[in-house]
Amino acid sequence: MNDPKSSLTQVRDRIDSIDRQIQELISERANWAREVARVKGEGLSAIDYYRPEREAHVLRMVVDRNHGPLSDTEMVRLFREIMSSCLAQEDPLKVGYLGPEGTFSEQAVRKHFGHAAYGLPLGSIEEVFQEVAAGHADFGVVPVENSGQGMIQITLDLFLTSEARICGEVELRVHQCLLSQRESLEGIKRVYGHAQSLQQCKTWLRVNLPSAECIAVSSNAEGARLARHTDDAAAIAGAAAGKVYGLKTVADAIEDRADNTTRFLVIGRSLFPPSGNDRTSLLITVNDKPGALYDVLSPFAKRNVSMNRIESRPAHTGKWQYAFFIDVSGHIDDESLQAALKDMGPVAEQVRVLGSYPVALP
Ligand SMILES: O=C(O)C(=O)C[C@]1(C(=O)O)C=C[C@@H](O)C=C1
């Protein structure tokens, strides 16, 4: 009969040997990444070595090669971390986000830049734009859209007045928890959360805490920080905030929609080359005359450029003037997109390329 102890030892020996190989290969990879950095030029800072288009290409190859048992998301996460550590050998990237620590924005930073990047928690989305513009942060990560509630207008409006460029997008499945010092729902009189999060859990709150007062605060993590100091309060936030602020998870996955996903944009100061599967974000203002929007959009159809999204906002340049945020498939270097933009030149008042960036990975 097989001795289970000796077969466990054999399996562990095998795992140890694989770990040795993985570790050697990671070290070898890190040396080659250093070599790439040497070729790019010594003494530069992290932002000069960072290549989002190359990272997207590497990760797409990882997905193509993946045949389980780990999911594409897990494999991508592991390889992101390896690249993050390889890049941080020089000097970590500084990435601003809506803090404090424990927000979904911080999770989006980690998903896109890995844990070797230096996260800079900031007080507002506006501050993220400011710190990137001032060069105090290399990049920023800002929420732009939620699958259930649509566009985040503060973020769109900040693009109207800033020079920020979009360098990437991150999609994050958002699982909300009810966090408290208490073990159960009993005695919870107040619930803190960001307005968006309170909205995402509206039905759950109505059914489970019908008489609790819902208080909107600047971020979920701020809500968790407040709930830590009060024994009759709870906060709606991600599990990460619960760990940071030492709160118990009273209820998990309380979002009304099971597919609740938030899309974040990575903002920076420059444009990057094509990765092979890109999206371009444009900001277009039109003259206030009949048919103007039609004239601006028809070149996309004529040049076979597929439009993914359109959102209008008051342009702040005059009453009833609108700015259109338009996302299209492809990179600004693509001939078809160049041709479409040339066609719309005479009809649009202003066309600004906010960025061309790799489509979000799993
Ligand atoms: O290929 C490069 O240009 C590298 O610098 C190497 C590497 C990597 O680890 O694969 C590291 C950082 C860049 O953002 C992209 C890729």
The ligand as a MOL file (V3000), in Angstrom:
LIG
                    3D

  0  0  0     0  0            999 V3000
M  V30 BEGIN CTAB
M  V30 COUNTS 16 16 0 0 0
M  V30 BEGIN ATOM
M  V30 1 O 10.8650 45.6170 -22.3760 0
M  V30 2 C 11.1640 46.6490 -21.7740 0
M  V30 3 O 11.2240 47.7670 -22.3450 0
M  V30 4 C 11.4740 46.5880 -20.3190 0
M  V30 5 O 11.8490 47.5810 -19.7450 0
M  V30 6 C 11.2440 45.3300 -19.5980 0
M  V30 7 C 9.9120 45.3000 -18.9120 0
M  V30 8 C 9.6580 43.8370 -18.4470 0
M  V30 9 O 9.9110 43.5300 -17.3080 0
M  V30 10 O 9.2220 43.0450 -19.3000 0
M  V30 11 C 9.9290 46.1890 -17.7380 0
M  V30 12 C 9.3190 47.4060 -17.7310 0
M  V30 13 C 8.6340 47.9630 -18.8850 0
M  V30 14 O 7.5020 48.6820 -18.4880 0
M  V30 15 C 8.2910 46.9370 -19.8670 0
M  V30 16 C 8.8520 45.7130 -19.8530 0
M  V30 END ATOM
M  V30 BEGIN BOND
M  V30 1 2 1 2
M  V30 2 1 2 3
M  V30 3 1 2 4
M  V30 4 2 4 5
M  V30 5 1 4 6
M  V30 6 1 6 7
M  V30 7 1 7 8
M  V30 8 1 7 11
M  V30 9 1 7 16
M  V30 10 2 8 9
M  V30 11 1 8 10
M  V30 12 2 11 12
M  V30 13 1 12 13
M  V30 14 1 13 14
M  V30 15 1 13 15
M  V30 16 2 15 16
M  V30 END BOND
M  V30 END CTAB
M  END
